[in-house]
Amino acid sequence: MIIDSIGLKRSGIVAGDNKVSLLKTISWRIIGTIDTMIISYVLTGKLDIALSIGGIEVVSKMILYYLHERAWVKFLKR
C-alpha cells in the first residue's frame, strides 16, 4: 500500500489505525475538493460559487469518508 511505502509502518502506525484513517481522509478530501471546485467552476463559470460548493463539500465528505473507513476496519476485524 502507499501508506506502507512512505514509511508510516516503520514508525509504528499501521493501516487500520485511527491516525492512518484520518490521514487518508484528509488527503483524499483535498483531491476530491479540488475536483469538485473545478467541475463547479466549469458548470457555473463563477469562482465564488465553485469555492462555496467546495467548502461545504469538503466538510461533509470528510466526515462521511472517515465513518466509512472506520466501519470497514471494524468489518474486516470481525
Residue pairs with C-beta under 8 A, 6 or more apart in sequence:
1 15
3 9
3 15
3 20
3 23
3 24
4 15
8 14
8 20
8 23
9 15
13 19
13 20
14 20
16 73
16 76
16 77
18 70
21 66
21 69
21 70
21 73
22 66
24 65
24 69
25 62
25 65
25 66
25 69
26 62
28 65
29 58
29 61
29 62
29 65
32 57
32 58
32 61
33 54
33 57
33 58
33 61
34 54
36 53
36 54
36 57
37 50
37 51
37 53
37 54
38 50
40 49
40 50
40 53
40 54
41 47
41 49
41 50
44 50
